[in-house]
Amino acid sequence: MIKVLIADKNFLSRVGLELLVGELKGFELVPSVCGDKHDLISQLQLSKPNLLITDFTSLGVEVDEFRAIAKKFTKIKFLVITEMLSKNDLNKVLQSDVTSYLLKDCDKTEILEAVNSTIKGEKFICGKIVSYLTAAKEIKTTNSFIKSLGCDGMLVTDREIDIIRGIAEGLSNKLIADKLKLSTHTVNTHRKNIMNKLGVNNTAGVVMFAVKNQLLETNFNLFE
């Protein structure tokens, strides 16, 4: 069983994550943390989880303190879910031993994708974070991942490009469907086809394709 520790002071966030993880086969929840930095470290040492899902900011943990915790517990995969932080703090977290990063307004599909990807050791970054950092000309930590995507010679339709943009902007399938005047089922089908074409198995891979091919509204060249 894959042991998961959830650390979040917000009751609704914590219980919501527990319900989501509880839907996954092969995952086991250990007692959650809703205290402070010392409670988090103590539970990490006691439970020895495979995955930590946390809003460290809700526990009063500073970014540099959290980086030190991630560095200490290198055998544990870290999935961070917070509100949007400053550009400087986001880059600090992304440059640490944290595996994946989401925002609290990400939908169920993206959270579950992130959990499954993170436990495999795959980096998963919310589309809104990628867009935010790209627009700010500050996304440097994911360059190696972007360059590793095999996207050359890929035939992607105009409609698929519209959907890729929506995914990269962090929109849910329903919002993409509303924006493009399509059914949610059609967007789901396009999404699966896009992932098959790109050879990726999660939202992060689609986002990185969008960044690499400059499909986001930015003039920033990642490879300068």
Buried (B, 14 or more C-beta within 10 A) or exposed (E): EBBBBBBBBEEEBBEBBBEBBEEBEEBEBBEBBBBEBEBBBEBBEEBEBBBBBBBBBBBEBEBEBBBBBBEEBEEBBBBBBBEBBEBEBBBBBBEBBBBBBBBBEBBEEBBBBBBBBBBEEBBBBBBBBBBBBBBEBBBEBBBEBBEEBEBEEBEBEEBBBBBBBBBBBBBBBEBBBEBBEBEBEBBBEBBEBBBEBBEBBBBBBBBBBBBBBEBBEBEBEBEE
